[in-house]
Amino acid sequence: MYSFRNDYSDGGHPAILKALTETANQQTDGYCEDRFCLEAANLIRGYINAQDAAVHFIAGGTLTNLTAISAFLRPHEAVISAESGHIYVHETGSVEATGHKVFPIQSANGKLRPEQIETVVAEHHFEHMVKPRLVYISQPTEMGTLYSKGELSALRTCCDNNNLLLFADGARLGSALTSNSGDTEFSDYAVLCDAFYIGGTKNGAIFGEALVICNNELKADFRYHMKQKGALAAKGRILGIQFKRLFEDELYLNLAAHANMLADRLQRGILDSGFEMLFKSSTNQIFPIFPESVIVELEKYFQFYRWEKLDDEKSVIRLVCSWNTDKKDVDRFLDTLGKL
Ligand SMILES: Cc1ncc(COP(=O)(O)O)c(C=O)c1O
């Protein structure tokens, strides 16, 4: 049964497995001070065109979010996020468990707008309340929608005007960068965000994320924060080797483009069969709306998440294509749908 449930269902790209095997007998320093991490960090600095960015490798997305956000904030400071934001809904309150309130903002398409941020700031104006200090976004959003470069720039301006930090969760950044309807490139994130991360777990790596800190004021002692939060891996080389391989050539972007291309094929096929989407997506996650009877039949052959119940008859499901999804899997889904 093929799973469209997620983009982390596959093990790891063969080129990465090969790089890990070929280096397995070499001894290195620990805790991300090995030559592979140093090289990977340099390659990433080249891609984002920011030679003085700090790059840290961390095992997973939740750990990256909570380590970075808690390091960037003072005890009384708080985070603003879309109500669908991953840190607000799906990380077991891990940012809040570090002592920082997360304000959820309603957003049908998963994106934040400057005026919504400004309202939260205006409502929190003195020391009897927490102080909003960091805006958390993900690119793409939880809904598979994308911030344009113009929208990101507007968020940056809003953050500058209100003394806020902008942090972008890039667990699926590759998908955003290679989307047909996206207009951002790697270097934009280094310019517009105080910090962001480049997701490996969902794009060919066995696991791992690369956190990039661009704002000089946030760089000091970050490795202390990592160690204290259990985010500094003794065998950090495993992360370095993977990111080195992903950024040695265009592998990172090629894998993301493949996932987007197959999600687009799947979306077009479903639309051609007469069904609708919750949102038209241009990333590797799509959100078709099906009657319950169709969902029950599809569940016999494929795995996917039921995303949202719209009414007694219809629900939204989420289908995710990955770097390893095959055109055959997509076509089999469409054939099965066509026969229902
Ligand atoms: C946007 C986003 N951020 C963070 C995470 C958390 O990653 P992890 O499961 O590696 O902690 C996910 C995982 O699904 C995600 O989609």
The ligand as an SDF file (V2000), in Angstrom:
LIG
                    3D

 16 16  0  0  0  0  0  0  0  0999 V2000
    6.6440   22.8640    9.0000 C   0  0  0  0  0  0  0  0  0  0  0  0
    7.1600   21.8450    9.9870 C   0  0  0  0  0  0  0  0  0  0  0  0
    7.9780   22.2420   10.9770 N   0  0  0  0  0  0  0  0  0  0  0  0
    8.4700   21.3830   11.8680 C   0  0  0  0  0  0  0  0  0  0  0  0
    8.1670   20.0450   11.8160 C   0  0  0  0  0  0  0  0  0  0  0  0
    8.6670   19.1500   12.9070 C   0  0  0  0  0  0  0  0  0  0  0  0
    9.6450   18.2910   12.4870 O   0  0  0  0  0  0  0  0  0  0  0  0
   10.0420   17.0070   13.3660 P   0  0  0  0  0  0  0  0  0  0  0  0
    8.9090   16.0490   13.2310 O   0  0  0  0  0  0  0  0  0  0  0  0
   11.3170   16.5670   12.7110 O   0  0  0  0  0  0  0  0  0  0  0  0
   10.2560   17.4280   14.7610 O   0  0  0  0  0  0  0  0  0  0  0  0
    7.3380   19.5650   10.8070 C   0  0  0  0  0  0  0  0  0  0  0  0
    7.0200   18.1240   10.7430 C   0  0  0  0  0  0  0  0  0  0  0  0
    6.0970   17.6450   10.1800 O   0  0  0  0  0  0  0  0  0  0  0  0
    6.8050   20.4950    9.8640 C   0  0  0  0  0  0  0  0  0  0  0  0
    5.9680   20.1100    8.9020 O   0  0  0  0  0  0  0  0  0  0  0  0
  1  2  1  0
  2  3  1  0
  2 15  2  0
  3  4  2  0
  4  5  1  0
  5  6  1  0
  5 12  2  0
  6  7  1  0
  7  8  1  0
  8  9  2  0
  8 10  1  0
  8 11  1  0
 12 13  1  0
 12 15  1  0
 13 14  2  0
 15 16  1  0
M  END
$$$$
